[in-house]
Amino acid sequence: MKFSVLTLFPEQVKRFLGESILGRAEEKGILEIDAVDIRDFSGNHYGKVDDTLFGGGTGMLMQCEPVYQAYLSVCSGDDTKKPHCIFMSPKGAVLTQEKARELSKYEHLVILCGHYEGIDQRVLDEIVDEDISIGDYVLTGGEVAACVVIDCISRMVDGVLPNSEAYEEESHMQGYLEAPQYTKPNIWHDKAVPEVMLSGNHAKIKEWKRLHGLYDTWKRRPDMLEKLDISAEDWQKILQIEREESEKRKQVPPVDE
């Protein structure tokens, strides 16, 4: 899968995405990640790509032509293979796991990063297919958000992770949060790993994870449960977990002051 990031700060993107799992996937040829410097298409000796706003206002706005030429530089010239272009914008729909899954099906994504006061609307109308936000807040530029999007999508590309199980059981993939996880030692600070996790009974472990994932979602992100059809029987089991957790909290000795 190929990602082309159109940015004023290509090194910021390269440094983040060139490390760890994504860096290894790029070395293996599973991912291709290009960071294109929009300043290279400024058409002047100073790399100037912005100007003042028509109608007044503070700050500077990125101009159409440098952005457009940067975009053309990553297109194949074949209209039937036009890459899907995303603009990182606080106006966009907030990124979800389902959207990331949808975007992972594309062969080539172009991600446009704004800066200053943004980008002239005319070029956005010409090249952008959708706006995406990573949250209801504003950043100094789109580079960090673009890296988040690429990281989220890349994990679902075949070969980036060891197998699909490495991401399919994680938070948000099933519509609810992931259950708590444990490793050695079996007992730490007088806290024991749940017995079922040591039982070797995979069916019981799977059910424990499902119910505790639903329980954590109810406690932490109840808004997510509105999209799920949870049976009365499951609700009874979730409430039983709550009673058990409440009893555990009562047994914790007070901290000496």
N, C-alpha and C positions, 0 to 999 in steps of 0.2 A: 504494500500500500504506500502511496506517495502523499506527502504533505508538503505544500509550498506556503511558507509564511512570508507575507509582504509586510515589511517593518522598517522603521528607522533605526532599530537597534538589533541587527542580526546576531551579534555576538552574545547578547543576553539570552536569546532563544537557543543558540547553539550550545552555550555552556550548560544550560539546564537539561536539554534533551540529549546531550551527548554522554550522559552518565548512566550508570546502573543498567537496568533491564532494557530500557529503550536504546541506550548506546550499543549494547550487545546485539540487539535485534537489527540495528542499522548495519553493524559490522557484518552480520550474516546475510544481509541483503533482503531481509524480511520487510523492513521499513526503509523508505527513502525520505529524508527530511531535509528540505532546502530552506534556507533563510535568505530571502532576497531583499537587498537594501534599496528602498525606494529612492534614496538620494542619488543612486547611480543613474536615475532617469530624470534628473532635475532639468537637464538642458542648459545648465549654467556652470561656471567654474567654482561656485561657492557651495554647491549641493543644497541650494535653497529650494524648498518644496512647499512653503507656506506663505500666506499673505493675510492682510487684514480682512475683516468681515464686512461685506456689504450690509448696510442697514445699521451699522454700529455694533458695539459690544466689545468686551475685553478679550484679549488673547488673539491667537492666530489660528488660521484654518488651513488644513492641508489641501493643496490644489488638485484639480482633476487629472491633468495630463501626466504628471509623474506616477500617480497611482495607476492610471490606465495602462501606461507603457510597462510598468512593472508587472501588471497582470498579464498583458499580452506575452511577456517574455517567458511565462511558465505554461502558456497554452500551446497545444500541439499544432494549431492551425487547422485542425480537422473539427468542423462544427459538431460532428456527431460524437466527439470525445471531449466536449467542453467540460472542464472540471467544475465541481460543485463549489461555489464560493461562499464563504461564511465571513460576516463582519462581526468582530467582537464589539458589542455595544451594550451599555446598560439599558437600552430600549428593547433589547431582544428578549425572546422567550428564555426562561432560565433552564440551563442544562440539566437534564435528567439522565438516569441510566438508560431509559428506553430510547431517548434521543441519541445517546452515544452508540447504542446498539444499531440504530438505523443508519447513522453516519459511517459506521465501520464497514458497511456494505459497498461504499464507494471505492473506486480504484484510485482516485486522485481528489484530494481536498485542497482548496486554496483558502488560507485564513488571513484575512486583512486586519491589521492592527492600526488603530487610530492613535493620534497623539495631539497635543495642544488642545484646541477646542473641538477637534474632530476632523471630519473630511467633508468636502463639498458634496452636497446631496446628489448632484447630477451624475457623478461617477459611481456613486453607490447604486443609484437606480439602474445604471447601465450594466454593472458586472455582478452585483451581489444577489445571491439566491435566498439567503436567510440571515437574519441577525440572531446572535446567541449571546446570552449573558451568563456569567457564572454565579450571579447573586445580586441582590438588590442593594448595591453600593457602587461607588465610582472609584476607579483606579487611575493612576497617572498615565497609563497607556495600556494597550491591548496585549502586550507581550506575555505578561504573567498569565492572563486569561487564556491566551492561545496555547500556552504550554499545558495548562490544566486540561483543556479540551483534547489535545493530542495524546496526553498521558491516559486519559479516561478511555478514549477510543482504541488506542493501540493495544491495550490489554486484551481486547477481544479479537484481535487479528490472529489468525492461525499461525502458530509457531513462536509468538512473542513470549507467551507463558508455556510451561511444560505441557499442560493439557487444559481442556475446557473446565475441568473440575476446579482448577486454581482460581477461577473467578465466578463460576456459576452459582456457588453457594454463599457468596459474599453479600454484604448489606446491599439492599436495593435491587439485586438481581431477581429476587422472587417477589418483590413488592413489599418486603418487610426487612427489618434489620437482622444482621447476623447474630447468632447466639454467642455467648461468652466462650472463650477458648482457653486451653490449659496445656502446660508442658511440665517436665520434671523440675523439681522433685514432687512427689505425690503430696507431701505436706510442707507448707511454707508459712512461717509465723502462726502456727497452730491452725492454719486454714487448709482443709483437705480438698483435693480434686473430687468432684461429684463421683460417687461410686459407679454410676452407669458408664462413665467415660473409661473406666478401667475394666469393664465387664467383658469386652470383646464381642458383645451382642450388637451387631451393626444395625439391626432393625430398631432396637431400643435406643441406640445412640442417635440415629437419624430422627426418631420421633422426639427425643429430648431436645435436640437442636432446633427442630421446627417449633415446638411449643415455647421454648425459651427465647427464640427469635421473635415470636409473636408477643411474648410478655415484655421483652425489652422495647419493642416498638410501641406497645401500649403505654409504657412508662416514659419513654423518651420522645417519641414522635407519633402521638395519637392521631395526628392528621393523616398519616399514611394508611391507617386502618380503614378510613372511610372508603378506600378503593377496593377493599378486600371483602369477600363474602365469608365471614367467620361463623362456623356453626355454633349452636348452643352448647354442644358437647365440648368444643374447643374453649369456649368462654368459661365453662366450668373448670376446665383444667388450668386455664390462665389464672383464674381467681384462686385456685388451690396453690399455685406457685406463689401468688402474692401473700397468702396466709403463711406459707412456709418461710418466705423471705422476711416477713414481719416478725415471726418467732425468732429467727436468727438475729435480727437487729436487737431484740430485747435481751438476748443472751450476751451481747458484746459488753465487756466490763467498761465502766466509765474511765476516761483518761485522767490520770492524776494531774492536778494543776500545781 
